[in-house]
């Protein structure tokens, strides 16, 4: 049971950008801070921008800033957008499901209930909650 | 976000075996019922046997039976054993974690709390709960 790497990276991009307040940040500095390839960060930034969590501007004075307040960036929503595949069992994927007992099987509901509980927790948190110790995080990022 | 294929198959093996009551079942018939390769089922059966959920006997009258009552087979426990990797984020894997903000990051706790909520739901169910409509399941398996 894992989340995608891109989900992990997306949360780091949001946290990094949030520690910088209004200051524009670059893909390069995020990549270097976390020892992740710029190409991965670029893809994640594109998705976060499309989802309107961040704003990117090009050019010499360009860079990345949050598009909304950290209090308005819900962790559950970010993870839902980044994951985009919640086929915990074959039967969750209607297009490819071949399991013969699907019409009578209660397992799908049990797993679905567990997944709802997972997101109910995540939906209680925003990026602001992850920023409570912003100075400490910033110090680690600048090491 | 997915569970491993083997976790899905393990739950099917347990459900199939439970529908047959005390009757011994074979890897071949489970594989044929679910259109899954015998090799996959063999591996899953080995793990379930090691974890003492099923008993296997060899020979002409051999086969697979449940090693305990369905009420004693907890769904959360089965999934924990089959998954065996809960590195939802890089920082969950102490041996390979390179994320610089780990010492101050609250995200790990938030995701950990969500994962606990996921298992709290699963821990409320046993194989017996999935067998409430055993006759209906058996009919679908025998089609």
Interface residues (C-beta under 8 A of the other chain):
Chain A: X1 X2 X3 X4 X5 X8 X11 X12 X15 X33 X34 X35 X75 X83 X85 X86 X87 X88 X89 X90 X98 X99 X100 X101 X103 X104 X105 X106 X107 X110 X111 X113 X114 X115 X117 X118 X119 X120 X121 X122 X125 X129 X130 X132 X133 X136 X137 X140 X141 X143
Chain B: X1 X2 X3 X4 X5 X8 X11 X12 X15 X33 X34 X35 X75 X83 X85 X86 X87 X88 X89 X90 X98 X99 X100 X101 X103 X104 X105 X106 X107 X110 X111 X113 X114 X115 X117 X118 X119 X120 X121 X122 X125 X129 X130 X132 X133 X136 X137 X140 X141 X143
